[in-house]
Amino acid sequence: MTATLATNKPTALGEPTPGSPEALLLLAKAGMLPAGASDDPRFSSEAMTTCVSRLLEVKQQQELLANELKELNEQLRLAHLRGDLLTLLPAGKAGNGYQITSRRSPLLMIK
């Protein structure tokens, strides 16, 4: 048995409810037919499983990169505080050098 949600209230993500007029309009603008109207291989069970798996992989990579970025920025911030960067990069002017952009969330910008 298949149940269809019969509400037009937006979901928590701000997307319209599947099958609602708003959702159908978005699909039409994207050049897609609603589910059941065609067998689109992009939306097969296998394709959706692959998509979700890849999404989780990318999110994990993002988290690892964010952690690495934080560590690198902290190391460079400490090098800046010690004065070590001054021997490698002049203070930023006219697009060259480096600049610490925020005290709360230190981010070193190398230009």
N, C-alpha and C positions, 0 to 999 in steps of 0.2 A: 504494500500500500504506500502511495506517495502523498505526502501532505504539502499543501501550498500555503505559504504565509500570505494572509489576505490583508495586510496593513500597508499603508503608504508612508509610514513614519520612517525617517532616515535611520540608518544603523548607527552604532557608536562611532564608526569611522567617518561619518559624514557622507557616506554613499547612500544612494536611494535603495529601497528594498528591491531585491531581485523580482523581476516581472512587473514592477510598477511602471506607470507611464513614464516617469522620469528615467528609470533604468533603460527602458526600451528606446527612449530618445537618445540617451548616451550611446547605446549600441548602434543605433542607426547612424549617428554622427561618426562613429568609428568604422562604419561600413560592415557591420556584423549583424547577423540574424540572431534572434533569441534562441535559447536552448530548445531543442525539439524541432526547430524549423529546418535544421540541416545538420549533417554529420560533419562538423568541422574538426579535422584531426588535431588542430591546435588546442582543442578543449577535451580531448579524449582523457580517459582515466590515466593512461600511461603518460601522456603529455603533462597533465596536472601534477602527477607524482614526481616527475622529473623536474618540473618547475619549482615545486615546493622544496625538494631536496637541494636544488641549486641555490634557491633563495637562502636556505639555512646555511649552506656553505659560505655564501657571500657575506652574510651577517657575521659569521664566525671570523672570517678574514678581516672584516671591518673592525671588529672588536680587538683582534690581535694587532692590527695596524694602529688603532687608537692608543692602545697600551704602549706600543713601541714609540709612537710619536710623543707621548707624554714623557717617557723615559729620555728620549733624545733631547727634547726641549729642556728638561730639568738639567741634564748634563751640560748642555750649552749655556743655560742660564747661570749655572755655577761657574763655568769657564769665563763667562762675561763678568761675573762678580769678582773673580780672581784677577781679571785683567788679561787673561790668556788670549782672548779673541782679538784684542787690540793688535797683537803681533801678527795675526793671520788676516784679519779683516779690519779695515778702517771703519770708524763710526759712520753710519749711513748718511750719505749726502748724494743727491743727484743720481739715485738708482744704484749705487754700489755700496758695499759694506753690509752692516747688519743693524737691526733695531729690535729692542725688546718692546712688544706692543701692548702688554697688559700686566699690571701688578697682581691682580687677582688670579688670573689664569695665564701665567707666563707663556708667551709664544715668541720664539725667536724668528724673525724674518730675515733671511739672508737674501740680499739683493744682488 
